[in-house]
């Protein structure tokens, strides 16, 4: 398996996760093969979402709330996390994997790679099952939890927006590459995210167990991205590469998080205009730049997969002022 966040030497790049080695690891380690049901132990203390990762707690309207009010903010934030898992796994990852198996693509995949793809699909449906189970547990424990609208995720929006600019013949390959990017850039951040002090033990266990599968997916999608970029026709690299910088900035924006926090704060104060003003103030000054750690992850993954060396990709980043 590739080590997350490290540059791979040329000798390492044998794409082992596209071979039978991958499915052997899946049989011995996958959550769906080896783990019991995930239950939330509501008798234990802890926050359902890291306090230091929810900027809304800094808003004046929330800072004055009692412990129960702040707890509800954090439960709602975890609820959104689960909602995003359900949508990401099915609408994006499974959709991209289905294209590997069934779409008419200009690239051939081996029988071993297709079997590995089936294992990823099984994992993702299992993750959705677990997320839905936890949502139900939360609903049963907090029957008066308010219903909050969940905006489209930034990753989903990035795919939709770039597809509008691409000829339809490139859509399937672009979607697969986009999901390779999603699956190779967030694993370490999510593990560290929920390992923050004070997080409920059941939530830590759930996230870490989920990331056990995602670490394996990282290896698969990294090898897939490397293989796909090398094998697709040049006009595909040219067309998709031209929009790669815009895709990256859309994918890594925080628009979805801001919209959700406006909805959430509005549910607390009952004043949408005030909620929008407060949330905009919380995110003032935040920009997506090459120095942001998650951006570095994306650029490292694109570089290791051989994508940053293409002139169309370099030009796309140059247009937004980034040297890659």
N, C-alpha and C positions, 0 to 999 in steps of 0.2 A: 504494500500500500504506500502511496505517496505520503510523505510527512507534510501535514498542513502548514502552509506558510513558508516552506523552504524551497529554494531553487533546486530543480532537478538537473543533474548532469546528463549529458547525451547518453551515457551508458545506462542510466536508470530508465530511459524512456522506451521501454519495450511493451508498453500498454498491456500489462498483465491482467488488468481488470476487464479486458475484452476476451479473455480466454476462460477455460474451465476452472482455473484457480479461483476465480471470483465466486462462482456458485458453490464451490467447496467451503469457502469462508461463510457464505450465506447459510448453508445447511447447519453449520456448527455454532453460529453466533447471532443470527437474526432474531429480533425480538419476537416475531410471530412464531418462531420455532422453539424459543427457549424461555419465554417470560410468562408469568401469571398476569391476571387482570390488574390494571392500575386503579387503586381506590384512593380517595382522599380521606385521610384521618382527620376529621374535623375537631377531634379532641386535642390535637397538638397545636401549639402556638406557631405563628409565623405569618408573613405577608404572602399574598398570592401573586404578587408582582413586585420586583425590586423597587424599593422606595426611591433610590438614587437614579433610577432609569425612567421615572415618570415626572417630567418637568411640571406637569399640572399641579403637583403638590406645592410648587413654589408660588403659585398664583395667590394673590391676597384673599380671593374669595374661598380658596380651599384651605389655606394656612390657618384660617380661623375656625375650621370645622373641628368637631370632637373626633375621638378615635374611631367611632363607628362610621362617621362620614368619610374619613380618609380610607378606612378599610374598604368601603364600597367603591371608591375610586380605583383602588388596586384590584379588587375582584373584577370590576368592569374591564380593566386593562388586560387582565389574564383571559377574560372571556373573549376579548378581541383577538388576543394571540391565538386562542383555540380556533376562532372563526377563520382567521387567516390561514391556519394550518389546513383546515378543511378545504378552503378554496384553492390554496396553492397546490396541494397534493393532487387534487382531482382535475381542476381546470387547467393546470399548467404542466405539472410533472407527468401525470398519467397521460395527458393529451400528447405531450411530446414523445413519450415512450411508445404510444400507440402508432405514431407516425413512423418510428423506427421499424415497427413490426409490419405495418400494413400499407403505408403510403408508397406511391410511385416516386422513388427518390433516385437521383443520379449517382448514388453510392451503394455498393453492395455491403451487406453485413453478414458475418459468419453465423453458423448455427449456434456456436457458443455465445457470441455476443447477444443474439436474440434470446437465448435462454436466460442470460444474465438480466436482460431487459424485463423479461417476465418476472424475475425475482424482485426487481425494483418496483414493478407495478403492485405485486402482492404486498410488499412493505408499505407502499404509500396508502393503499386501501386500508391496511391494518392501522396505520397512523390516524387515518380519518375515523376509523371505528373507535380508537382510544379517545380521540379528541371529542367525538360526539358523546361517548360515555361520560367523560369528565364534565362536559357541558350539562348533561342531564343531572349529574351529581350536584353541581353548583346550583342548578335551578331548583332541585328538591330541597337543598339546604337553605337557599335564599329565595323563598317563593315570591318575595316582593321586589326582587331585583328589577330595576327599570329596563325597558327595552330601548336599546340605543341603535341607531342606524350605523351600519359599518360600511364605509366608503370602499371603492375598489382599491386594491393594493397598488403600490407604486410599481411593483414588478409586472403585474397584469396590465397596468396602464402603459408601461413602457413598450410592451409587446404590441398592444393595440395601436399605439401611435406610430411606431416604426413600420408596422405592416401597411398602414395607409400610404406610406411613401415608397413601398416596394412593389415591383411587379408581382402578381400572384404566383408566378412560377417559383419565386424564391421564398414564399411564406413558410413552407414546411421545414426547410433546412434552417431558416432563421429562427423559427420557434424552438427547434432542437438545440441550436447553439445558445440561444437565450437561456434556456433551462440549464444547459451545461454551466453557464455563467452563474446562475442562481445557486446551483448545487455545489459550486466550488469556492464560494466566497463568504458564506455566512456561518459555517459550522463552529469555528473557534469562538466567534463573537457571541453566538447564542449560548454556548456552554458557560462562558465567562459571565454573560448577562445574568443568568439565573443562579449563578453561584455567589451572587452578592450577599452580604450579611443580612440576616433577618428573614430570608425567603423561607416559606413553609417547607418542611422536610419532604412532604408528599410531592410538592411541585418540583423541588430539586431532583428527586428520584425520577419523576416522569420525564423531565427535560433531558437529564443525563442519559436515560435509557433510550429516548428517541434519538439523541445524538450518536449513540452507539451505531445505529443503523445509518445515520447520515454521514458518519465518517467513512463508512464503506461506500456509500453512494458518491461521496467526494471522489474517491479513487476511480470509480466507474465513469463518472461524468467528465473527470479530467482527461482520462484516456480517450473517451469518446470525442471530446472537443478537439484533442490533438489529431486524432484519426480523421475526423470529419473535415477539419480545415485543410488538411493535407490532401484529401481525396476529392473534394468537390471541384467542379469545373471552375476555371478562372473567372468567368463572368459572375458566378455566385460569390466568389471572394470579393470581387470588385463592387458588386451591388450592395452586399451586406456590410462590407468593410466601410463603405462610405458613410453609413449611419451608426457605426459602432460607438462613437463618442457621445452622440446624442442619446443613444440607448442607455449608455452607462450613467449619464447624469439624470435621466428620467428614473431609471431603476433605483438609484441611490438617493433620490430626493426624499423629503419627509412630508410631502403633501398629504398622503393618506393619514399619517399620524396626527398632523395638525387638524385635519377635518374631523377626525374622530374625537380629538380633545375638545374641539369647539362644541360638538354634539354633547359630549359628556359634561362639560362645564355649564352648558345651557340647561341641562337636566338638573343641575344643582342650583343655579341662580335664577333660572326662568327668564333670562334676558339674553337673546341670541347676539345682539349687537355688542353687548358688554363682553360676552363670552369670546366673540371673535377678536375684539380689541385686546383682551388679556392674553389670549393664546398667541396672537401675532407678536405681542411684546416679548413673550417667553422665547420665541424662536428668532427674534431680531438679531441679525448679524451672522446667522448660521449659513455657511456656503459649502457647496460640494467642491473641494479642491483636491489636487493630487496628494496633499499632505495628510488628508483624513485617513485613519487606519483602514477602514473598510474599502476606500478607494484604492489604497495600496494593494489590498488583497486582490481586487478585481484586475488591476494592471499586471500584478504578478502572475495571475492565472492566465490572462490573455497572452502574456509574454512567454510563459512556459509552454503554452499550446502552440506557439509559433505564429500567433495572429498579429502581434505588434510589428512584425517585420514587413508586413505587406504595405505598399505605398498608400493604398486607399485608406487603410486604418490609421496610418501615421498622419495622413492629411486631415482625416476627420477630427483627430485630437488637436492638430495644429489650429484648426478653425476655431476651437474654443480656447485657444491659448495654452494648451498643455503640450509639453515636450515628452514624448514617450519613447 
